[in-house]
């Protein structure tokens, strides 16, 4: 199960990087929110895995909270603005 979550995190991170590169090198009207929609879950998966391996809880929880905030603001920006 750990390998599956690791691969899911890597795939989401790769998708976010590709979106940011497409925004940089093309003239297509991409929104930056699409990159954050994929980047935030990738960071959360990585931090949860690190939290289980190292036993530290404060720094990963702060990072997870900020990623949830970024994800929700990006989703709000895509849906309602």
PDB file of N, CA, C and O in Angstrom:
ATOM      1  N   UNK A   1       0.813  -1.189   0.000  1.00  0.00           N
ATOM      2  CA  UNK A   1       0.000   0.000   0.000  1.00  0.00           C
ATOM      3  C   UNK A   1       0.863   1.263   0.000  1.00  0.00           C
ATOM      4  O   UNK A   1       0.489   2.281  -0.582  1.00  0.00           O
ATOM      5  N   UNK A   2       2.025   1.183   0.662  1.00  0.00           N
ATOM      6  CA  UNK A   2       2.912   2.348   0.700  1.00  0.00           C
ATOM      7  C   UNK A   2       3.419   2.702  -0.689  1.00  0.00           C
ATOM      8  O   UNK A   2       3.562   3.878  -1.021  1.00  0.00           O
ATOM      9  N   UNK A   3       3.693   1.681  -1.504  1.00  0.00           N
ATOM     10  CA  UNK A   3       4.184   1.942  -2.852  1.00  0.00           C
ATOM     11  C   UNK A   3       3.102   2.583  -3.711  1.00  0.00           C
ATOM     12  O   UNK A   3       3.394   3.435  -4.551  1.00  0.00           O
ATOM     13  N   UNK A   4       1.871   2.178  -3.505  1.00  0.00           N
ATOM     14  CA  UNK A   4       0.775   2.773  -4.276  1.00  0.00           C
ATOM     15  C   UNK A   4       0.656   4.255  -3.965  1.00  0.00           C
ATOM     16  O   UNK A   4       0.529   5.071  -4.878  1.00  0.00           O
ATOM     17  N   UNK A   5       0.698   4.617  -2.675  1.00  0.00           N
ATOM     18  CA  UNK A   5       0.586   6.029  -2.305  1.00  0.00           C
ATOM     19  C   UNK A   5       1.785   6.825  -2.787  1.00  0.00           C
ATOM     20  O   UNK A   5       1.651   7.989  -3.164  1.00  0.00           O
ATOM     21  N   UNK A   6       2.963   6.201  -2.775  1.00  0.00           N
ATOM     22  CA  UNK A   6       4.147   6.883  -3.278  1.00  0.00           C
ATOM     23  C   UNK A   6       3.986   7.176  -4.768  1.00  0.00           C
ATOM     24  O   UNK A   6       4.310   8.272  -5.224  1.00  0.00           O
ATOM     25  N   UNK A   7       3.488   6.201  -5.525  1.00  0.00           N
ATOM     26  CA  UNK A   7       3.291   6.410  -6.959  1.00  0.00           C
ATOM     27  C   UNK A   7       2.196   7.430  -7.232  1.00  0.00           C
ATOM     28  O   UNK A   7       2.314   8.230  -8.161  1.00  0.00           O
ATOM     29  N   UNK A   8       1.140   7.413  -6.443  1.00  0.00           N
ATOM     30  CA  UNK A   8       0.074   8.419  -6.605  1.00  0.00           C
ATOM     31  C   UNK A   8       0.641   9.809  -6.365  1.00  0.00           C
ATOM     32  O   UNK A   8       0.338  10.740  -7.111  1.00  0.00           O
ATOM     33  N   UNK A   9       1.459   9.957  -5.334  1.00  0.00           N
ATOM     34  CA  UNK A   9       2.091  11.249  -5.055  1.00  0.00           C
ATOM     35  C   UNK A   9       2.999  11.698  -6.185  1.00  0.00           C
ATOM     36  O   UNK A   9       2.996  12.873  -6.551  1.00  0.00           O
ATOM     37  N   UNK A  10       3.775  10.780  -6.743  1.00  0.00           N
ATOM     38  CA  UNK A  10       4.670  11.118  -7.850  1.00  0.00           C
ATOM     39  C   UNK A  10       3.891  11.479  -9.115  1.00  0.00           C
ATOM     40  O   UNK A  10       4.272  12.400  -9.838  1.00  0.00           O
ATOM     41  N   UNK A  11       2.816  10.763  -9.379  1.00  0.00           N
ATOM     42  CA  UNK A  11       1.995  11.064 -10.566  1.00  0.00           C
ATOM     43  C   UNK A  11       1.334  12.428 -10.434  1.00  0.00           C
ATOM     44  O   UNK A  11       1.304  13.194 -11.398  1.00  0.00           O
ATOM     45  N   UNK A  12       0.804  12.745  -9.253  1.00  0.00           N
ATOM     46  CA  UNK A  12       0.194  14.064  -9.049  1.00  0.00           C
ATOM     47  C   UNK A  12       1.229  15.180  -9.167  1.00  0.00           C
ATOM     48  O   UNK A  12       0.955  16.232  -9.744  1.00  0.00           O
ATOM     49  N   UNK A  13       2.412  14.944  -8.620  1.00  0.00           N
ATOM     50  CA  UNK A  13       3.476  15.942  -8.727  1.00  0.00           C
ATOM     51  C   UNK A  13       3.888  16.139 -10.182  1.00  0.00           C
ATOM     52  O   UNK A  13       4.092  17.269 -10.625  1.00  0.00           O
ATOM     53  N   UNK A  14       4.010  15.048 -10.921  1.00  0.00           N
ATOM     54  CA  UNK A  14       4.360  15.147 -12.339  1.00  0.00           C
ATOM     55  C   UNK A  14       3.309  15.888 -13.138  1.00  0.00           C
ATOM     56  O   UNK A  14       3.639  16.670 -14.030  1.00  0.00           O
ATOM     57  N   UNK A  15       2.037  15.646 -12.823  1.00  0.00           N
ATOM     58  CA  UNK A  15       0.964  16.362 -13.511  1.00  0.00           C
ATOM     59  C   UNK A  15       1.036  17.858 -13.220  1.00  0.00           C
ATOM     60  O   UNK A  15       0.836  18.677 -14.117  1.00  0.00           O
ATOM     61  N   UNK A  16       1.320  18.214 -11.976  1.00  0.00           N
ATOM     62  CA  UNK A  16       1.427  19.633 -11.617  1.00  0.00           C
ATOM     63  C   UNK A  16       2.599  20.298 -12.325  1.00  0.00           C
ATOM     64  O   UNK A  16       2.479  21.427 -12.800  1.00  0.00           O
ATOM     65  N   UNK A  17       3.729  19.606 -12.398  1.00  0.00           N
ATOM     66  CA  UNK A  17       4.894  20.161 -13.090  1.00  0.00           C
ATOM     67  C   UNK A  17       4.592  20.352 -14.571  1.00  0.00           C
ATOM     68  O   UNK A  17       4.956  21.375 -15.151  1.00  0.00           O
ATOM     69  N   UNK A  18       3.926  19.373 -15.188  1.00  0.00           N
ATOM     70  CA  UNK A  18       3.569  19.509 -16.600  1.00  0.00           C
ATOM     71  C   UNK A  18       2.609  20.678 -16.829  1.00  0.00           C
ATOM     72  O   UNK A  18       2.733  21.394 -17.823  1.00  0.00           O
ATOM     73  N   UNK A  19       1.673  20.872 -15.933  1.00  0.00           N
ATOM     74  CA  UNK A  19       0.743  21.997 -16.065  1.00  0.00           C
ATOM     75  C   UNK A  19       1.486  23.317 -15.960  1.00  0.00           C
ATOM     76  O   UNK A  19       1.249  24.225 -16.756  1.00  0.00           O
ATOM     77  N   UNK A  20       2.386  23.434 -14.984  1.00  0.00           N
ATOM     78  CA  UNK A  20       3.146  24.675 -14.850  1.00  0.00           C
ATOM     79  C   UNK A  20       4.043  24.919 -16.064  1.00  0.00           C
ATOM     80  O   UNK A  20       4.202  26.061 -16.494  1.00  0.00           O
ATOM     81  N   UNK A  21       4.632  23.852 -16.621  1.00  0.00           N
ATOM     82  CA  UNK A  21       5.450  24.008 -17.826  1.00  0.00           C
ATOM     83  C   UNK A  21       4.607  24.396 -19.029  1.00  0.00           C
ATOM     84  O   UNK A  21       5.040  25.204 -19.850  1.00  0.00           O
ATOM     85  N   UNK A  22       3.417  23.838 -19.146  1.00  0.00           N
ATOM     86  CA  UNK A  22       2.525  24.231 -20.241  1.00  0.00           C
ATOM     87  C   UNK A  22       2.136  25.705 -20.132  1.00  0.00           C
ATOM     88  O   UNK A  22       2.051  26.408 -21.139  1.00  0.00           O
ATOM     89  N   UNK A  23       1.904  26.161 -18.915  1.00  0.00           N
ATOM     90  CA  UNK A  23       1.571  27.577 -18.725  1.00  0.00           C
ATOM     91  C   UNK A  23       2.745  28.461 -19.119  1.00  0.00           C
ATOM     92  O   UNK A  23       2.551  29.550 -19.659  1.00  0.00           O
ATOM     93  N   UNK A  24       3.959  27.997 -18.852  1.00  0.00           N
ATOM     94  CA  UNK A  24       5.138  28.787 -19.147  1.00  0.00           C
ATOM     95  C   UNK A  24       5.443  28.873 -20.633  1.00  0.00           C
ATOM     96  O   UNK A  24       5.776  29.945 -21.137  1.00  0.00           O
ATOM     97  N   UNK A  25       5.332  27.748 -21.340  1.00  0.00           N
ATOM     98  CA  UNK A  25       5.829  27.681 -22.705  1.00  0.00           C
ATOM     99  C   UNK A  25       4.760  27.739 -23.791  1.00  0.00           C
ATOM    100  O   UNK A  25       5.091  27.669 -24.974  1.00  0.00           O
ATOM    101  N   UNK A  26       3.509  27.864 -23.425  1.00  0.00           N
ATOM    102  CA  UNK A  26       2.464  27.985 -24.439  1.00  0.00           C
ATOM    103  C   UNK A  26       1.657  29.242 -24.193  1.00  0.00           C
ATOM    104  O   UNK A  26       1.753  29.868 -23.137  1.00  0.00           O
ATOM    105  N   UNK A  27       0.870  29.596 -25.174  1.00  0.00           N
ATOM    106  CA  UNK A  27      -0.004  30.756 -25.032  1.00  0.00           C
ATOM    107  C   UNK A  27      -1.424  30.355 -24.676  1.00  0.00           C
ATOM    108  O   UNK A  27      -2.332  31.185 -24.712  1.00  0.00           O
ATOM    109  N   UNK A  28      -1.619  29.106 -24.338  1.00  0.00           N
ATOM    110  CA  UNK A  28      -2.953  28.637 -23.967  1.00  0.00           C
ATOM    111  C   UNK A  28      -3.385  29.268 -22.655  1.00  0.00           C
ATOM    112  O   UNK A  28      -2.561  29.497 -21.769  1.00  0.00           O
ATOM    113  N   UNK A  29      -4.657  29.544 -22.532  1.00  0.00           N
ATOM    114  CA  UNK A  29      -5.146  30.214 -21.315  1.00  0.00           C
ATOM    115  C   UNK A  29      -5.330  29.242 -20.140  1.00  0.00           C
ATOM    116  O   UNK A  29      -6.457  28.886 -19.796  1.00  0.00           O
ATOM    117  N   UNK A  30      -4.240  28.825 -19.541  1.00  0.00           N
ATOM    118  CA  UNK A  30      -4.315  27.967 -18.358  1.00  0.00           C
ATOM    119  C   UNK A  30      -4.444  28.841 -17.122  1.00  0.00           C
ATOM    120  O   UNK A  30      -3.970  29.977 -17.089  1.00  0.00           O
ATOM    121  N   UNK A  31      -5.086  28.298 -16.123  1.00  0.00           N
ATOM    122  CA  UNK A  31      -5.149  28.958 -14.825  1.00  0.00           C
ATOM    123  C   UNK A  31      -4.112  28.318 -13.907  1.00  0.00           C
ATOM    124  O   UNK A  31      -3.888  27.109 -13.974  1.00  0.00           O
ATOM    125  N   UNK A  32      -3.494  29.099 -13.070  1.00  0.00           N
ATOM    126  CA  UNK A  32      -2.499  28.555 -12.134  1.00  0.00           C
ATOM    127  C   UNK A  32      -3.145  27.637 -11.111  1.00  0.00           C
ATOM    128  O   UNK A  32      -2.468  26.815 -10.494  1.00  0.00           O
ATOM    129  N   UNK A  33      -4.439  27.772 -10.932  1.00  0.00           N
ATOM    130  CA  UNK A  33      -5.140  26.923  -9.964  1.00  0.00           C
ATOM    131  C   UNK A  33      -5.069  25.457 -10.338  1.00  0.00           C
ATOM    132  O   UNK A  33      -5.058  24.595  -9.460  1.00  0.00           O
ATOM    133  N   UNK A  34      -5.019  25.156 -11.638  1.00  0.00           N
ATOM    134  CA  UNK A  34      -4.939  23.748 -12.054  1.00  0.00           C
ATOM    135  C   UNK A  34      -3.661  23.102 -11.536  1.00  0.00           C
ATOM    136  O   UNK A  34      -3.675  21.933 -11.153  1.00  0.00           O
ATOM    137  N   UNK A  35      -2.575  23.832 -11.520  1.00  0.00           N
ATOM    138  CA  UNK A  35      -1.333  23.284 -10.983  1.00  0.00           C
ATOM    139  C   UNK A  35      -1.430  22.997  -9.499  1.00  0.00           C
ATOM    140  O   UNK A  35      -0.947  21.971  -9.019  1.00  0.00           O
ATOM    141  N   UNK A  36      -2.066  23.922  -8.767  1.00  0.00           N
ATOM    142  CA  UNK A  36      -2.190  23.727  -7.323  1.00  0.00           C
ATOM    143  C   UNK A  36      -3.176  22.631  -6.971  1.00  0.00           C
ATOM    144  O   UNK A  36      -3.053  22.000  -5.921  1.00  0.00           O
ATOM    145  N   UNK A  37      -4.163  22.394  -7.843  1.00  0.00           N
ATOM    146  CA  UNK A  37      -5.109  21.308  -7.602  1.00  0.00           C
ATOM    147  C   UNK A  37      -4.381  19.960  -7.567  1.00  0.00           C
ATOM    148  O   UNK A  37      -4.772  19.063  -6.819  1.00  0.00           O
ATOM    149  N   UNK A  38      -3.331  19.817  -8.366  1.00  0.00           N
ATOM    150  CA  UNK A  38      -2.565  18.571  -8.378  1.00  0.00           C
ATOM    151  C   UNK A  38      -1.385  18.599  -7.407  1.00  0.00           C
ATOM    152  O   UNK A  38      -0.989  17.554  -6.891  1.00  0.00           O
ATOM    153  N   UNK A  39      -0.824  19.767  -7.156  1.00  0.00           N
ATOM    154  CA  UNK A  39       0.359  19.864  -6.303  1.00  0.00           C
ATOM    155  C   UNK A  39       0.018  19.661  -4.821  1.00  0.00           C
ATOM    156  O   UNK A  39       0.760  18.983  -4.110  1.00  0.00           O
ATOM    157  N   UNK A  40      -1.074  20.228  -4.355  1.00  0.00           N
ATOM    158  CA  UNK A  40      -1.415  20.142  -2.936  1.00  0.00           C
ATOM    159  C   UNK A  40      -1.639  18.699  -2.464  1.00  0.00           C
ATOM    160  O   UNK A  40      -1.097  18.327  -1.423  1.00  0.00           O
ATOM    161  N   UNK A  41      -2.411  17.869  -3.180  1.00  0.00           N
ATOM    162  CA  UNK A  41      -2.533  16.476  -2.710  1.00  0.00           C
ATOM    163  C   UNK A  41      -1.212  15.710  -2.741  1.00  0.00           C
ATOM    164  O   UNK A  41      -0.982  14.830  -1.912  1.00  0.00           O
ATOM    165  N   UNK A  42      -0.351  16.044  -3.690  1.00  0.00           N
ATOM    166  CA  UNK A  42       0.953  15.392  -3.752  1.00  0.00           C
ATOM    167  C   UNK A  42       1.773  15.707  -2.503  1.00  0.00           C
ATOM    168  O   UNK A  42       2.405  14.821  -1.929  1.00  0.00           O
ATOM    169  N   UNK A  43       1.760  16.949  -2.094  1.00  0.00           N
ATOM    170  CA  UNK A  43       2.507  17.341  -0.891  1.00  0.00           C
ATOM    171  C   UNK A  43       1.891  16.703   0.353  1.00  0.00           C
ATOM    172  O   UNK A  43       2.617  16.275   1.250  1.00  0.00           O
ATOM    173  N   UNK A  44       0.568  16.637   0.416  1.00  0.00           N
ATOM    174  CA  UNK A  44      -0.091  16.019   1.575  1.00  0.00           C
ATOM    175  C   UNK A  44       0.278  14.545   1.668  1.00  0.00           C
ATOM    176  O   UNK A  44       0.577  14.057   2.758  1.00  0.00           O
ATOM    177  N   UNK A  45       0.263  13.833   0.561  1.00  0.00           N
ATOM    178  CA  UNK A  45       0.632  12.410   0.570  1.00  0.00           C
ATOM    179  C   UNK A  45       2.072  12.236   1.040  1.00  0.00           C
ATOM    180  O   UNK A  45       2.368  11.334   1.823  1.00  0.00           O
ATOM    181  N   UNK A  46       2.961  13.096   0.565  1.00  0.00           N
ATOM    182  CA  UNK A  46       4.367  13.014   0.960  1.00  0.00           C
ATOM    183  C   UNK A  46       4.537  13.299   2.452  1.00  0.00           C
ATOM    184  O   UNK A  46       5.282  12.600   3.138  1.00  0.00           O
ATOM    185  N   UNK A  47       3.855  14.313   2.946  1.00  0.00           N
ATOM    186  CA  UNK A  47       3.980  14.665   4.368  1.00  0.00           C
ATOM    187  C   UNK A  47       3.386  13.596   5.278  1.00  0.00           C
ATOM    188  O   UNK A  47       3.946  13.315   6.338  1.00  0.00           O
ATOM    189  N   UNK A  48       2.272  12.998   4.892  1.00  0.00           N
ATOM    190  CA  UNK A  48       1.692  11.932   5.713  1.00  0.00           C
ATOM    191  C   UNK A  48       2.641  10.741   5.761  1.00  0.00           C
ATOM    192  O   UNK A  48       2.820  10.125   6.811  1.00  0.00           O
ATOM    193  N   UNK A  49       3.246  10.421   4.626  1.00  0.00           N
ATOM    194  CA  UNK A  49       4.217   9.323   4.603  1.00  0.00           C
ATOM    195  C   UNK A  49       5.421   9.648   5.483  1.00  0.00           C
ATOM    196  O   UNK A  49       5.895   8.788   6.225  1.00  0.00           O
ATOM    197  N   UNK A  50       5.921  10.890   5.405  1.00  0.00           N
ATOM    198  CA  UNK A  50       7.048  11.288   6.250  1.00  0.00           C
ATOM    199  C   UNK A  50       6.671  11.283   7.725  1.00  0.00           C
ATOM    200  O   UNK A  50       7.480  10.911   8.575  1.00  0.00           O
ATOM    201  N   UNK A  51       5.445  11.696   8.028  1.00  0.00           N
ATOM    202  CA  UNK A  51       4.997  11.747   9.412  1.00  0.00           C
ATOM    203  C   UNK A  51       4.958  10.336  10.005  1.00  0.00           C
ATOM    204  O   UNK A  51       5.311  10.142  11.168  1.00  0.00           O
ATOM    205  N   UNK A  52       4.534   9.363   9.217  1.00  0.00           N
ATOM    206  CA  UNK A  52       4.497   7.984   9.710  1.00  0.00           C
ATOM    207  C   UNK A  52       5.892   7.397   9.862  1.00  0.00           C
ATOM    208  O   UNK A  52       6.135   6.611  10.777  1.00  0.00           O
ATOM    209  N   UNK A  53       6.812   7.768   8.976  1.00  0.00           N
ATOM    210  CA  UNK A  53       8.153   7.203   9.034  1.00  0.00           C
ATOM    211  C   UNK A  53       9.004   7.835  10.133  1.00  0.00           C
ATOM    212  O   UNK A  53       9.713   7.126  10.847  1.00  0.00           O
ATOM    213  N   UNK A  54       8.942   9.160  10.278  1.00  0.00           N
ATOM    214  CA  UNK A  54       9.844   9.835  11.209  1.00  0.00           C
ATOM    215  C   UNK A  54       9.247  10.018  12.598  1.00  0.00           C
ATOM    216  O   UNK A  54       9.990  10.116  13.574  1.00  0.00           O
ATOM    217  N   UNK A  55       7.938  10.064  12.707  1.00  0.00           N
ATOM    218  CA  UNK A  55       7.310  10.270  14.000  1.00  0.00           C
ATOM    219  C   UNK A  55       7.102  11.727  14.361  1.00  0.00           C
ATOM    220  O   UNK A  55       6.451  12.022  15.363  1.00  0.00           O
ATOM    221  N   UNK A  56       7.641  12.650  13.568  1.00  0.00           N
ATOM    222  CA  UNK A  56       7.406  14.073  13.823  1.00  0.00           C
ATOM    223  C   UNK A  56       5.996  14.432  13.383  1.00  0.00           C
ATOM    224  O   UNK A  56       5.509  13.928  12.371  1.00  0.00           O
ATOM    225  N   UNK A  57       5.332  15.313  14.150  1.00  0.00           N
ATOM    226  CA  UNK A  57       3.955  15.611  13.813  1.00  0.00           C
ATOM    227  C   UNK A  57       3.671  17.089  13.624  1.00  0.00           C
ATOM    228  O   UNK A  57       2.709  17.423  12.933  1.00  0.00           O
ATOM    229  N   UNK A  58       4.436  17.977  14.189  1.00  0.00           N
ATOM    230  CA  UNK A  58       4.089  19.396  14.148  1.00  0.00           C
ATOM    231  C   UNK A  58       4.313  19.987  12.762  1.00  0.00           C
ATOM    232  O   UNK A  58       3.396  20.574  12.190  1.00  0.00           O
ATOM    233  N   UNK A  59       5.513  19.841  12.216  1.00  0.00           N
ATOM    234  CA  UNK A  59       5.811  20.444  10.910  1.00  0.00           C
ATOM    235  C   UNK A  59       4.958  19.852   9.788  1.00  0.00           C
ATOM    236  O   UNK A  59       4.448  20.610   8.964  1.00  0.00           O
ATOM    237  N   UNK A  60       4.777  18.504   9.720  1.00  0.00           N
ATOM    238  CA  UNK A  60       3.900  17.985   8.669  1.00  0.00           C
ATOM    239  C   UNK A  60       2.451  18.435   8.809  1.00  0.00           C
ATOM    240  O   UNK A  60       1.776  18.649   7.802  1.00  0.00           O
ATOM    241  N   UNK A  61       1.960  18.584  10.036  1.00  0.00           N
ATOM    242  CA  UNK A  61       0.581  19.043  10.215  1.00  0.00           C
ATOM    243  C   UNK A  61       0.395  20.482   9.746  1.00  0.00           C
ATOM    244  O   UNK A  61      -0.642  20.818   9.173  1.00  0.00           O
ATOM    245  N   UNK A  62       1.387  21.330   9.983  1.00  0.00           N
ATOM    246  CA  UNK A  62       1.310  22.710   9.497  1.00  0.00           C
ATOM    247  C   UNK A  62       1.320  22.720   7.972  1.00  0.00           C
ATOM    248  O   UNK A  62       0.558  23.461   7.351  1.00  0.00           O
ATOM    249  N   UNK A  63       2.180  21.902   7.368  1.00  0.00           N
ATOM    250  CA  UNK A  63       2.255  21.816   5.909  1.00  0.00           C
ATOM    251  C   UNK A  63       0.958  21.272   5.326  1.00  0.00           C
ATOM    252  O   UNK A  63       0.472  21.782   4.317  1.00  0.00           O
ATOM    253  N   UNK A  64       0.397  20.250   5.946  1.00  0.00           N
ATOM    254  CA  UNK A  64      -0.864  19.679   5.475  1.00  0.00           C
ATOM    255  C   UNK A  64      -1.989  20.693   5.572  1.00  0.00           C
ATOM    256  O   UNK A  64      -2.815  20.785   4.665  1.00  0.00           O
ATOM    257  N   UNK A  65      -2.035  21.456   6.656  1.00  0.00           N
ATOM    258  CA  UNK A  65      -3.062  22.483   6.816  1.00  0.00           C
ATOM    259  C   UNK A  65      -2.941  23.556   5.744  1.00  0.00           C
ATOM    260  O   UNK A  65      -3.948  23.978   5.176  1.00  0.00           O
ATOM    261  N   UNK A  66      -1.740  23.997   5.464  1.00  0.00           N
ATOM    262  CA  UNK A  66      -1.555  25.013   4.417  1.00  0.00           C
ATOM    263  C   UNK A  66      -1.896  24.469   3.042  1.00  0.00           C
ATOM    264  O   UNK A  66      -2.445  25.194   2.212  1.00  0.00           O
ATOM    265  N   UNK A  67      -1.580  23.199   2.785  1.00  0.00           N
ATOM    266  CA  UNK A  67      -1.923  22.600   1.491  1.00  0.00           C
ATOM    267  C   UNK A  67      -3.436  22.466   1.325  1.00  0.00           C
ATOM    268  O   UNK A  67      -3.960  22.659   0.227  1.00  0.00           O
ATOM    269  N   UNK A  68      -4.132  22.139   2.401  1.00  0.00           N
ATOM    270  CA  UNK A  68      -5.594  22.082   2.332  1.00  0.00           C
ATOM    271  C   UNK A  68      -6.156  23.462   2.047  1.00  0.00           C
ATOM    272  O   UNK A  68      -7.111  23.593   1.281  1.00  0.00           O
ATOM    273  N   UNK A  69      -5.580  24.496   2.650  1.00  0.00           N
ATOM    274  CA  UNK A  69      -6.007  25.868   2.383  1.00  0.00           C
ATOM    275  C   UNK A  69      -5.763  26.245   0.921  1.00  0.00           C
ATOM    276  O   UNK A  69      -6.642  26.814   0.274  1.00  0.00           O
ATOM    277  N   UNK A  70      -4.586  25.935   0.406  1.00  0.00           N
ATOM    278  CA  UNK A  70      -4.266  26.240  -0.993  1.00  0.00           C
ATOM    279  C   UNK A  70      -5.191  25.470  -1.931  1.00  0.00           C
ATOM    280  O   UNK A  70      -5.674  26.028  -2.917  1.00  0.00           O
ATOM    281  N   UNK A  71      -5.440  24.210  -1.638  1.00  0.00           N
ATOM    282  CA  UNK A  71      -6.327  23.402  -2.468  1.00  0.00           C
ATOM    283  C   UNK A  71      -7.734  23.972  -2.484  1.00  0.00           C
ATOM    284  O   UNK A  71      -8.353  24.064  -3.544  1.00  0.00           O
ATOM    285  N   UNK A  72      -8.248  24.358  -1.314  1.00  0.00           N
ATOM    286  CA  UNK A  72      -9.612  24.878  -1.256  1.00  0.00           C
ATOM    287  C   UNK A  72      -9.721  26.234  -1.946  1.00  0.00           C
ATOM    288  O   UNK A  72     -10.724  26.500  -2.607  1.00  0.00           O
ATOM    289  N   UNK A  73      -8.718  27.094  -1.809  1.00  0.00           N
ATOM    290  CA  UNK A  73      -8.749  28.372  -2.511  1.00  0.00           C
ATOM    291  C   UNK A  73      -8.653  28.190  -4.021  1.00  0.00           C
ATOM    292  O   UNK A  73      -9.301  28.916  -4.775  1.00  0.00           O
ATOM    293  N   UNK A  74      -7.861  27.241  -4.463  1.00  0.00           N
ATOM    294  CA  UNK A  74      -7.751  26.968  -5.895  1.00  0.00           C
ATOM    295  C   UNK A  74      -9.052  26.407  -6.450  1.00  0.00           C
ATOM    296  O   UNK A  74      -9.489  26.791  -7.535  1.00  0.00           O
ATOM    297  N   UNK A  75      -9.662  25.506  -5.711  1.00  0.00           N
ATOM    298  CA  UNK A  75     -10.930  24.940  -6.150  1.00  0.00           C
ATOM    299  C   UNK A  75     -12.015  26.009  -6.185  1.00  0.00           C
ATOM    300  O   UNK A  75     -12.831  26.041  -7.106  1.00  0.00           O
ATOM    301  N   UNK A  76     -12.025  26.878  -5.190  1.00  0.00           N
ATOM    302  CA  UNK A  76     -12.981  27.997  -5.180  1.00  0.00           C
ATOM    303  C   UNK A  76     -12.740  28.920  -6.377  1.00  0.00           C
ATOM    304  O   UNK A  76     -13.689  29.361  -7.024  1.00  0.00           O
ATOM    305  N   UNK A  77     -11.474  29.208  -6.668  1.00  0.00           N
ATOM    306  CA  UNK A  77     -11.148  30.067  -7.809  1.00  0.00           C
ATOM    307  C   UNK A  77     -11.560  29.465  -9.132  1.00  0.00           C
ATOM    308  O   UNK A  77     -11.992  30.186 -10.031  1.00  0.00           O
ATOM    309  N   UNK A  78     -11.435  28.151  -9.270  1.00  0.00           N
ATOM    310  CA  UNK A  78     -11.837  27.491 -10.512  1.00  0.00           C
ATOM    311  C   UNK A  78     -13.350  27.394 -10.665  1.00  0.00           C
ATOM    312  O   UNK A  78     -13.878  27.503 -11.771  1.00  0.00           O
ATOM    313  N   UNK A  79     -14.037  27.192  -9.557  1.00  0.00           N
ATOM    314  CA  UNK A  79     -15.487  26.989  -9.641  1.00  0.00           C
ATOM    315  C   UNK A  79     -16.282  28.280  -9.683  1.00  0.00           C
ATOM    316  O   UNK A  79     -17.266  28.367 -10.416  1.00  0.00           O
ATOM    317  N   UNK A  80     -15.885  29.275  -8.925  1.00  0.00           N
ATOM    318  CA  UNK A  80     -16.756  30.435  -8.743  1.00  0.00           C
ATOM    319  C   UNK A  80     -16.220  31.745  -9.282  1.00  0.00           C
ATOM    320  O   UNK A  80     -16.966  32.721  -9.357  1.00  0.00           O
ATOM    321  N   UNK A  81     -14.968  31.801  -9.655  1.00  0.00           N
ATOM    322  CA  UNK A  81     -14.436  33.085 -10.138  1.00  0.00           C
ATOM    323  C   UNK A  81     -14.216  33.008 -11.620  1.00  0.00           C
ATOM    324  O   UNK A  81     -13.772  33.982 -12.230  1.00  0.00           O
TER     325      UNK A  81
END
